[in-house]
Amino acid sequence: MSVKKNTPKRSPVKAEAETPASAQSAVARRSAETELRTLVAKFAPEHVKLVEAMRRSLRKRLPTAHEVVYEYRDFCVISYSPNEHGYEGVLVIRASVDGVKLYFNNGKELPDPAKLLQGSGKQTRWTNVEGASTLARPEVVSLIDEALARNLVPFAQDGRGSVVIRSTTAKKRAQKGSA
């Protein structure tokens, strides 16, 4: 006769904090900022202003986060990540001709009593951002707080995150041209 052992449930173990955010040179930062502004400039002026306001707000909230930028044919995303890997980002700004949205990479797991989160993917959820004040709404602040608290890869305690451009459209164009 075998005896079943009661093993306690394990909670997820948080990874050790990243080393202080990478020291991106001033020249590299200016270049990346210029490229990012160019990517966003193709959208309506009110969307451009909204993306800029959201970036200021999220950088103030997460000064060590890396902004990992991906350009697609019809939209651009900026992932706020504890490292230079966008897939480990917690929050994402998505800009398109349709508007600006704030994505939560593990949004499916977040408590959302105000029912703000939309989408039906395996993990990601989003909310429309009508204006810069959206990020200051208590229910949105609560979602951001919860997303950060649940993140398994912590952000560095000090330093400044970099701006990293990972332009997928440009890569595809280059690959097509060399084929």
N, CA, C and O of each residue as an XYZ file, in Angstrom:
716
protein
N       0.838     -1.167      0.000
C       0.000      0.000      0.000
C       0.890      1.239      0.000
O       1.821      1.354      0.797
N       0.587      2.158     -0.905
C       1.400      3.368     -0.971
C       0.687      4.509     -0.263
O      -0.540      4.601     -0.262
N       1.476      5.353      0.324
C       0.930      6.490      1.057
C       1.214      7.742      0.231
O       2.350      8.007     -0.164
N       0.156      8.498     -0.016
C       0.316      9.729     -0.785
C       0.815     10.830      0.141
O       0.215     11.110      1.179
N       1.911     11.442     -0.251
C       2.472     12.522      0.552
C       1.777     13.825      0.207
O       1.486     14.103     -0.957
N       1.521     14.607      1.221
C       0.997     15.946      0.998
C       2.159     16.895      0.793
O       2.893     17.223      1.725
N       2.307     17.323     -0.434
C       3.374     18.280     -0.700
C       2.759     19.664     -0.801
O       1.765     19.859     -1.500
N       3.344     20.614     -0.113
C       2.778     21.962     -0.149
C       2.910     22.552     -1.555
O       3.871     22.277     -2.273
N       1.913     23.378     -1.932
C       1.989     24.058     -3.225
C       3.137     25.042     -3.197
O       3.368     25.733     -2.205
N       3.843     25.091     -4.298
C       4.957     26.033     -4.382
C       4.480     27.295     -5.066
O       3.758     27.263     -6.063
N       4.902     28.386     -4.508
C       4.595     29.656     -5.169
C       5.732     29.958     -6.126
O       6.862     29.513     -5.928
N       5.417     30.732     -7.182
C       6.492     31.035     -8.131
C       7.643     31.753     -7.446
O       7.433     32.622     -6.601
N       8.848     31.384     -7.817
C      10.032     31.998     -7.241
C      10.443     33.151     -8.142
O      10.627     32.978     -9.347
N      10.583     34.307     -7.555
C      11.015     35.463     -8.345
C      12.500     35.351     -8.625
O      13.292     34.952     -7.771
N      12.850     35.713     -9.842
C      14.258     35.725    -10.223
C      14.957     36.857     -9.489
O      14.321     37.808     -9.034
N      16.267     36.742     -9.381
C      17.016     37.830     -8.750
C      16.889     39.079     -9.602
O      16.738     39.009    -10.822
N      16.953     40.205     -8.946
C      16.827     41.479     -9.655
C      17.920     41.611    -10.695
O      19.058     41.181    -10.506
N      17.527     42.221    -11.798
C      18.503     42.499    -12.852
C      19.597     43.392    -12.285
O      19.378     44.129    -11.324
N      20.748     43.319    -12.879
C      21.805     44.244    -12.494
C      21.348     45.636    -12.888
O      20.446     45.767    -13.715
N      21.933     46.666    -12.329
C      21.475     48.006    -12.678
C      21.321     48.162    -14.186
O      22.122     47.653    -14.970
N      20.268     48.881    -14.567
C      19.925     49.022    -15.977
C      21.154     49.425    -16.797
O      22.012     50.186    -16.350
N      21.197     48.886    -17.999
C      22.375     49.110    -18.833
C      22.629     50.590    -19.064
O      21.701     51.395    -19.145
N      23.869     50.918    -19.164
C      24.261     52.306    -19.382
C      24.345     52.533    -20.887
O      25.386     52.299    -21.502
N      23.253     52.985    -21.468
C      23.218     53.272    -22.888
C      23.903     54.617    -23.120
O      23.630     55.588    -22.414
N      24.776     54.670    -24.093
C      25.474     55.923    -24.356
C      24.480     56.992    -24.797
O      23.408     56.686    -25.318
N      24.852     58.235    -24.579
C      23.986     59.357    -24.958
C      23.731     59.353    -26.460
O      22.620     59.646    -26.901
N      24.743     59.028    -27.241
C      24.602     58.996    -28.694
C      23.625     57.891    -29.108
O      22.751     58.111    -29.947
N      23.776     56.712    -28.520
C      22.884     55.596    -28.841
C      21.445     55.911    -28.425
O      20.505     55.585    -29.149
N      21.272     56.545    -27.263
C      19.929     56.903    -26.798
C      19.287     57.913    -27.749
O      18.127     57.758    -28.131
N      20.042     58.950    -28.132
C      19.497     59.962    -29.057
C      19.104     59.322    -30.379
O      18.060     59.647    -30.944
N      19.929     58.423    -30.866
C      19.640     57.738    -32.126
C      18.367     56.898    -32.010
O      17.508     56.939    -32.891
N      18.253     56.141    -30.926
C      17.067     55.308    -30.711
C      15.817     56.167    -30.531
O      14.753     55.835    -31.055
N      15.943     57.275    -29.787
C      14.806     58.182    -29.597
C      14.352     58.773    -30.926
O      13.152     58.885    -31.179
N      15.296     59.149    -31.767
C      14.970     59.701    -33.086
C      14.240     58.666    -33.928
O      13.237     58.974    -34.571
N      14.746     57.437    -33.921
C      14.098     56.368    -34.687
C      12.706     56.074    -34.149
O      11.776     55.849    -34.923
N      12.557     56.075    -32.835
C      11.245     55.834    -32.234
C      10.265     56.938    -32.628
O       9.125     56.655    -32.997
N      10.701     58.186    -32.552
C       9.822     59.301    -32.950
C       9.395     59.158    -34.413
O       8.248     59.449    -34.755
N      10.310     58.714    -35.274
C       9.995     58.507    -36.686
C       8.947     57.407    -36.854
O       8.036     57.539    -37.672
N       9.071     56.323    -36.084
C       8.111     55.224    -36.175
C       6.710     55.658    -35.746
O       5.715     55.249    -36.345
N       6.642     56.480    -34.716
C       5.353     56.915    -34.165
C       4.758     58.056    -34.986
O       3.540     58.235    -35.003
N       5.597     58.822    -35.661
C       5.147     60.013    -36.391
C       4.171     59.696    -37.521
O       3.480     60.596    -37.999
N       4.097     58.450    -37.953
C       3.196     58.109    -39.060
C       1.730     58.044    -38.620
O       0.836     57.900    -39.454
N       1.489     58.147    -37.334
C       0.123     58.103    -36.823
C      -0.429     59.518    -36.664
O       0.301     60.497    -36.819
N      -1.706     59.619    -36.357
C      -2.359     60.917    -36.196
C      -1.663     61.727    -35.106
O      -1.175     61.152    -34.133
N      -1.609     63.061    -35.253
C      -0.920     63.901    -34.263
C      -1.407     63.683    -32.828
O      -0.602     63.715    -31.897
N      -2.712     63.463    -32.636
C      -3.202     63.239    -31.270
C      -2.702     61.908    -30.708
O      -2.526     61.775    -29.497
N      -2.474     60.924    -31.578
C      -1.919     59.643    -31.124
C      -0.444     59.796    -30.761
O       0.031     59.205    -29.792
N       0.271     60.594    -31.546
C       1.688     60.847    -31.271
C       1.831     61.512    -29.907
O       2.671     61.107    -29.103
N       1.017     62.530    -29.642
C       1.066     63.224    -28.349
C       0.710     62.276    -27.208
O       1.317     62.332    -26.138
N      -0.263     61.416    -27.434
C      -0.666     60.470    -26.401
C       0.442     59.464    -26.102
O       0.694     59.151    -24.938
N       1.101     58.957    -27.131
C       2.212     58.023    -26.927
C       3.323     58.711    -26.138
O       3.881     58.122    -25.212
N       3.646     59.950    -26.497
C       4.681     60.691    -25.773
C       4.309     60.872    -24.305
O       5.155     60.701    -23.427
N       3.050     61.216    -24.032
C       2.599     61.401    -22.647
C       2.636     60.078    -21.877
O       3.023     60.044    -20.709
N       2.236     59.001    -22.531
C       2.275     57.690    -21.876
C       3.707     57.267    -21.579
O       3.984     56.712    -20.516
N       4.619     57.526    -22.513
C       6.031     57.192    -22.286
C       6.571     57.957    -21.088
O       7.256     57.387    -20.240
N       6.261     59.255    -21.017
C       6.728     60.050    -19.867
C       6.188     59.456    -18.566
O       6.928     59.300    -17.595
N       4.926     59.134    -18.553
C       4.300     58.589    -17.343
C       4.914     57.241    -16.945
O       5.235     57.023    -15.777
N       5.075     56.345    -17.913
C       5.611     55.022    -17.598
C       7.098     55.077    -17.250
O       7.562     54.311    -16.406
N       7.847     55.974    -17.893
C       9.268     56.115    -17.527
C       9.412     56.698    -16.127
O      10.327     56.333    -15.389
N       8.509     57.603    -15.765
C       8.545     58.146    -14.401
C       8.247     57.035    -13.394
O       8.871     56.956    -12.337
N       7.305     56.199    -13.732
C       6.915     55.100    -12.850
C       7.960     53.991    -12.825
O       8.192     53.373    -11.786
N       8.589     53.740    -13.967
C       9.553     52.638    -14.110
C      10.854     53.163    -14.732
O      11.144     52.864    -15.891
N      11.640     53.938    -13.978
C      12.832     54.573    -14.561
C      13.897     53.592    -15.048
O      14.692     53.939    -15.922
N      13.929     52.381    -14.504
C      14.949     51.421    -14.929
C      14.451     50.485    -16.023
O      15.205     49.637    -16.499
N      13.199     50.624    -16.425
C      12.646     49.756    -17.475
C      13.306     50.060    -18.811
O      13.626     51.206    -19.125
N      13.496     49.024    -19.570
C      13.981     49.170    -20.939
C      12.752     49.320    -21.822
O      11.780     48.578    -21.683
N      12.802     50.276    -22.722
C      11.734     50.439    -23.699
C      12.174     49.688    -24.951
O      13.068     50.132    -25.672
N      11.541     48.555    -25.200
C      11.902     47.721    -26.335
C      10.832     47.951    -27.408
O       9.654     47.655    -27.207
N      11.268     48.482    -28.542
C      10.356     48.961    -29.576
C      10.331     48.000    -30.763
O      11.372     47.599    -31.283
N       9.123     47.645    -31.174
C       8.925     46.809    -32.352
C       8.038     47.561    -33.335
O       6.996     48.099    -32.961
N       8.458     47.592    -34.579
C       7.663     48.207    -35.630
C       7.077     47.093    -36.479
O       7.782     46.179    -36.908
N       5.799     47.183    -36.708
C       5.124     46.273    -37.618
C       4.545     47.108    -38.746
O       4.616     48.336    -38.703
N       3.992     46.484    -39.722
C       3.504     47.226    -40.884
C       2.484     48.297    -40.499
O       2.577     49.436    -40.957
N       1.519     47.941    -39.666
C       0.420     48.854    -39.360
C       0.427     49.415    -37.945
O      -0.450     50.202    -37.592
N       1.384     49.030    -37.144
C       1.421     49.520    -35.770
C       2.830     49.433    -35.204
O       3.738     48.855    -35.801
N       2.972     50.028    -34.035
C       4.252     50.078    -33.338
C       3.972     49.750    -31.871
O       2.971     50.205    -31.316
N       4.844     48.968    -31.243
C       4.679     48.668    -29.821
C       5.948     49.031    -29.054
O       7.064     48.927    -29.564
N       5.736     49.460    -27.810
C       6.846     49.782    -26.914
C       6.629     48.957    -25.655
O       5.693     49.202    -24.895
N       7.497     47.983    -25.443
C       7.389     47.092    -24.294
C       8.243     47.631    -23.148
O       9.391     48.022    -23.360
N       7.692     47.655    -21.940
C       8.418     48.100    -20.743
C       8.870     46.852    -20.000
O       8.087     46.161    -19.348
N      10.173     46.591    -20.128
C      10.742     45.329    -19.690
C      11.884     45.537    -18.686
O      12.574     46.555    -18.736
N      12.084     44.576    -17.776
C      13.202     44.673    -16.838
C      14.548     44.434    -17.516
O      15.594     44.660    -16.907
N      14.535     43.983    -18.763
C      15.767     43.774    -19.513
C      15.502     44.116    -20.979
O      14.441     44.645    -21.308
N      16.433     43.825    -21.835
C      16.289     44.200    -23.239
C      15.517     43.178    -24.060
O      15.570     43.201    -25.290
N      14.802     42.286    -23.390
C      13.949     41.299    -24.051
C      12.503     41.761    -23.915
O      11.944     41.746    -22.818
N      11.907     42.164    -25.009
C      10.539     42.669    -24.977
C       9.531     41.668    -24.471
O       8.523     42.054    -23.881
N       9.781     40.384    -24.688
C       8.824     39.368    -24.253
C       8.730     39.269    -22.728
O       7.778     38.678    -22.218
N       9.675     39.820    -22.002
C       9.595     39.832    -20.541
C       9.005     41.141    -20.022
O       9.001     41.407    -18.820
N       8.516     41.939    -20.944
C       7.888     43.201    -20.564
C       6.600     42.976    -19.808
O       5.934     41.952    -19.967
N       6.262     43.941    -18.990
C       5.047     43.865    -18.179
C       3.932     44.656    -18.849
O       2.790     44.204    -18.921
N       4.277     45.833    -19.332
C       3.316     46.731    -19.959
C       3.783     47.043    -21.376
O       4.978     47.030    -21.668
N       2.828     47.321    -22.243
C       3.140     47.625    -23.631
C       2.227     48.743    -24.116
O       1.015     48.708    -23.904
N       2.822     49.727    -24.766
C       2.043     50.743    -25.467
C       1.949     50.276    -26.918
O       2.957     49.940    -27.539
N       0.733     50.259    -27.446
C       0.528     49.889    -28.854
C      -0.119     51.068    -29.560
O      -1.214     51.498    -29.197
N       0.568     51.588    -30.574
C       0.046     52.712    -31.348
C      -0.270     52.243    -32.758
O       0.529     51.549    -33.388
N      -1.438     52.628    -33.246
C      -1.837     52.304    -34.610
C      -2.750     53.404    -35.121
O      -3.049     54.356    -34.399
N      -3.192     53.275    -36.361
C      -4.115     54.270    -36.897
C      -5.445     54.240    -36.144
O      -6.176     55.230    -36.144
N      -5.760     53.123    -35.508
C      -7.013     52.974    -34.756
C      -6.967     53.627    -33.382
O      -8.014     53.846    -32.773
N      -5.787     53.939    -32.885
C      -5.674     54.545    -31.566
C      -4.518     53.980    -30.777
O      -3.636     53.311    -31.315
N      -4.541     54.265    -29.487
C      -3.462     53.855    -28.593
C      -4.060     52.967    -27.499
O      -5.110     53.271    -26.932
N      -3.373     51.878    -27.224
C      -3.834     50.928    -26.214
C      -2.697     50.627    -25.251
O      -1.521     50.715    -25.605
N      -3.068     50.271    -24.031
C      -2.110     49.811    -23.036
C      -2.348     48.322    -22.842
O      -3.434     47.899    -22.446
N      -1.317     47.535    -23.126
C      -1.407     46.081    -22.992
C      -0.757     45.647    -21.682
O       0.205     46.253    -21.209
N      -1.305     44.593    -21.120
C      -0.773     43.949    -19.921
C      -0.400     42.538    -20.343
O      -1.271     41.736    -20.680
N       0.914     42.227    -20.327
C       1.358     40.940    -20.854
C       0.779     39.741    -20.119
O       0.592     38.692    -20.735
N       0.495     39.850    -18.854
C      -0.157     38.765    -18.127
C      -1.536     39.206    -17.653
O      -1.964     38.886    -16.544
N      -2.211     39.940    -18.509
C      -3.503     40.522    -18.168
C      -4.597     39.533    -17.859
O      -5.523     39.852    -17.113
N      -4.513     38.336    -18.415
C      -5.553     37.334    -18.157
C      -5.634     37.004    -16.668
O      -6.707     36.679    -16.159
N      -4.504     37.087    -15.975
C      -4.442     36.726    -14.562
C      -4.762     37.882    -13.612
O      -4.874     37.674    -12.404
N      -4.909     39.086    -14.141
C      -5.100     40.253    -13.273
C      -6.549     40.386    -12.804
O      -7.479     40.161    -13.578
N      -6.735     40.749    -11.543
C      -8.089     41.055    -11.091
C      -8.538     42.357    -11.758
O      -7.805     43.346    -11.769
N      -9.741     42.342    -12.308
C     -10.236     43.491    -13.063
C     -11.695     43.785    -12.693
O     -12.595     43.596    -13.511
N     -11.923     44.249    -11.456
C     -13.313     44.480    -11.031
C     -14.031     45.543    -11.870
O     -15.257     45.505    -11.974
N     -13.302     46.486    -12.466
C     -13.929     47.533    -13.281
C     -14.177     47.051    -14.720
O     -14.757     47.780    -15.525
N     -13.742     45.835    -15.040
C     -13.932     45.248    -16.373
C     -13.363     46.142    -17.487
O     -14.018     46.388    -18.500
N     -12.141     46.616    -17.275
C     -11.474     47.459    -18.268
C     -10.747     46.650    -19.331
O     -10.629     47.078    -20.479
N     -10.262     45.481    -18.941
C      -9.403     44.706    -19.836
C     -10.203     43.997    -20.911
O     -11.253     43.409    -20.652
N      -9.679     44.069    -22.123
C     -10.322     43.455    -23.274
C      -9.370     42.449    -23.895
O      -8.169     42.455    -23.628
N      -9.925     41.596    -24.719
C      -9.113     40.603    -25.418
C      -9.402     39.214    -24.894
O      -9.935     39.042    -23.798
N      -9.042     38.222    -25.698
C      -9.311     36.845    -25.321
C      -8.120     35.928    -25.591
O      -8.280     34.712    -25.698
N      -6.937     36.509    -25.698
C      -5.739     35.705    -25.936
C      -5.383     34.856    -24.734
O      -6.034     34.934    -23.691
N      -4.349     34.047    -24.882
C      -3.934     33.141    -23.811
C      -3.429     33.885    -22.583
O      -3.581     33.393    -21.465
N      -2.825     35.068    -22.766
C      -2.312     35.766    -21.598
C      -2.483     37.278    -21.647
O      -2.667     37.895    -20.597
N      -2.431     37.894    -22.807
C      -2.422     39.347    -22.912
C      -3.834     39.932    -22.911
O      -4.758     39.374    -23.502
N      -3.973     41.063    -22.237
C      -5.212     41.845    -22.245
C      -4.840     43.299    -22.454
O      -3.693     43.681    -22.220
N      -5.788     44.120    -22.890
C      -5.507     45.519    -23.187
C      -6.689     46.384    -22.803
O      -7.808     45.914    -22.598
N      -6.389     47.681    -22.714
C      -7.422     48.683    -22.492
C      -7.130     49.867    -23.410
O      -5.973     50.220    -23.639
N      -8.191     50.472    -23.929
C      -8.030     51.670    -24.755
C      -7.541     52.812    -23.887
O      -7.887     52.904    -22.710
N      -6.744     53.669    -24.469
C      -6.263     54.856    -23.765
C      -6.774     56.062    -24.560
O      -6.317     56.335    -25.670
N      -7.718     56.762    -23.970
C      -8.329     57.912    -24.649
C      -7.513     59.186    -24.453
O      -7.509     60.065    -25.315
N      -6.828     59.283    -23.325
C      -6.022     60.457    -23.034
C      -4.972     60.107    -21.996
O      -5.011     59.033    -21.396
N      -4.039     61.017    -21.790
C      -2.961     60.779    -20.832
C      -3.504     60.541    -19.428
O      -2.883     59.833    -18.636
N      -4.651     61.123    -19.115
C      -5.230     60.967    -17.778
C      -5.711     59.538    -17.512
O      -5.943     59.169    -16.361
N      -5.862     58.738    -18.564
C      -6.296     57.343    -18.383
C      -5.360     56.595    -17.447
O      -5.806     55.795    -16.624
N      -4.048     56.856    -17.574
C      -3.076     56.139    -16.741
C      -3.172     56.526    -15.271
O      -2.673     55.802    -14.410
N      -3.808     57.663    -14.973
C      -3.932     58.121    -13.587
C      -5.245     57.659    -12.944
O      -5.443     57.846    -11.743
N      -6.138     57.060    -13.728
C      -7.402     56.584    -13.157
C      -7.102     55.492    -12.126
O      -6.279     54.614    -12.387
N      -7.755     55.532    -10.964
C      -7.456     54.559     -9.901
C      -7.535     53.102    -10.352
O      -6.708     52.287     -9.944
N      -8.516     52.766    -11.183
C      -8.644     51.372    -11.615
C      -7.515     50.968    -12.561
O      -7.130     49.799    -12.587
N      -6.979     51.908    -13.337
C      -5.840     51.606    -14.214
C      -4.567     51.536    -13.378
O      -3.735     50.654    -13.593
N      -4.405     52.450    -12.435
C      -3.256     52.409    -11.524
C      -3.236     51.067    -10.791
O      -2.177     50.464    -10.619
N      -4.391     50.612    -10.369
C      -4.489     49.326     -9.669
C      -4.051     48.168    -10.571
O      -3.341     47.267    -10.124
N      -4.470     48.191    -11.835
C      -4.052     47.142    -12.777
C      -2.533     47.164    -12.985
O      -1.888     46.117    -13.011
N      -1.972     48.370    -13.132
C      -0.521     48.491    -13.317
C       0.211     47.998    -12.071
O       1.190     47.260    -12.178
N      -0.259     48.403    -10.889
C       0.354     47.954     -9.632
C       0.355     46.432     -9.541
O       1.366     45.817     -9.202
N      -0.782     45.842     -9.846
C      -0.918     44.388     -9.749
C      -0.026     43.689    -10.777
O       0.605     42.680    -10.465
N       0.028     44.219    -11.995
C       0.884     43.623    -13.028
C       2.347     43.654    -12.603
O       3.076     42.680    -12.791
N       2.774     44.780    -12.029
C       4.166     44.889    -11.573
C       4.436     43.961    -10.393
O       5.505     43.355    -10.318
N       3.487     43.844     -9.478
C       3.656     42.976     -8.310
C       3.761     41.508     -8.715
O       4.454     40.732     -8.057
N       3.086     41.127     -9.781
C       3.083     39.734    -10.226
C       4.223     39.396    -11.180
O       4.421     38.230    -11.520
N       4.960     40.391    -11.607
C       6.048     40.163    -12.553
C       7.139     39.314    -11.906
O       7.595     39.617    -10.803
N       7.554     38.257    -12.592
C       8.556     37.345    -12.032
C       9.984     37.838    -12.206
O      10.877     37.398    -11.483
N      10.216     38.743    -13.149
C      11.560     39.283    -13.371
C      11.547     40.721    -12.882
O      10.999     41.596    -13.554
N      12.141     40.980    -11.725
C      12.072     42.331    -11.151
C      12.905     43.348    -11.927
O      13.878     43.013    -12.602
N      12.485     44.584    -11.803
C      13.209     45.688    -12.416
C      14.379     46.063    -11.516
O      14.325     45.883    -10.300
N      15.436     46.585    -12.130
C      16.602     47.037    -11.365
C      16.170     48.135    -10.395
O      15.214     48.866    -10.655
N      16.882     48.241     -9.282
C      16.562     49.239     -8.266
C      17.073     50.625     -8.628
O      16.509     51.634     -8.204
N      18.140     50.671     -9.413
C      18.671     51.974     -9.799
C      19.236     51.892    -11.211
O      19.373     50.809    -11.780
N      19.552     53.031    -11.751
C      20.028     53.104    -13.123
C      18.936     53.638    -14.031
O      17.894     54.103    -13.570
N      19.187     53.565    -15.304
C      18.238     54.062    -16.294
C      18.135     53.032    -17.403
O      19.149     52.567    -17.923
N      16.928     52.681    -17.760
C      16.717     51.722    -18.838
C      17.063     52.314    -20.185
O      17.091     53.533    -20.353
N      17.324     51.454    -21.132
C      17.690     51.888    -22.474
C      16.470     51.891    -23.392
O      15.408     51.379    -23.038
N      16.639     52.466    -24.558
C      15.642     52.409    -25.620
C      16.238     51.518    -26.695
O      17.287     51.828    -27.260
N      15.560     50.400    -26.978
C      16.081     49.408    -27.913
C      15.093     49.270    -29.071
O      13.914     48.987    -28.857
N      15.571     49.470    -30.277
C      14.717     49.355    -31.454
C      14.899     47.968    -32.053
O      16.010     47.575    -32.410
N      13.819     47.246    -32.157
C      13.817     45.927    -32.789
C      12.772     45.990    -33.910
O      11.667     45.468    -33.765
N      13.122     46.613    -34.994
C      12.194     46.890    -36.078
C      11.992     45.666    -36.947
O      12.832     45.376    -37.800
N      10.912     44.945    -36.756
C      10.673     43.719    -37.514
C      10.368     44.007    -38.972
O      10.747     43.217    -39.836
N       9.696     45.109    -39.278
C       9.376     45.446    -40.659
C      10.637     45.719    -41.461
O      10.769     45.255    -42.594
N      11.557     46.465    -40.885
C      12.813     46.761    -41.577
C      13.589     45.479    -41.853
O      14.174     45.327    -42.925
N      13.598     44.547    -40.886
C      14.304     43.279    -41.080
C      13.689     42.493    -42.235
O      14.410     41.923    -43.054
N      12.344     42.461    -42.302
C      11.672     41.730    -43.369
C      11.969     42.358    -44.718
O      12.187     41.648    -45.700
N      11.979     43.702    -44.775
C      12.299     44.384    -46.029
C      13.717     44.038    -46.456
O      13.958     43.784    -47.636
N      14.663     44.022    -45.518
C      16.056     43.704    -45.839
C      16.176     42.258    -46.334
O      16.903     41.981    -47.289
N      15.462     41.349    -45.682
C      15.509     39.945    -46.093
C      14.917     39.770    -47.479
O      15.447     39.013    -48.292
N      13.817     40.466    -47.755
C      13.166     40.375    -49.064
C      14.083     40.900    -50.163
O      14.158     40.323    -51.247
N      14.776     41.994    -49.878
C      15.664     42.610    -50.846
C      16.869     41.760    -51.186
O      17.389     41.837    -52.299
N      17.326     40.939    -50.228
C      18.517     40.114    -50.461
C      18.176     38.754    -51.045
O      19.075     37.995    -51.407
N      16.901     38.436    -51.141
C      16.498     37.117    -51.644
C      16.511     37.044    -53.147
O      16.196     36.000    -53.717
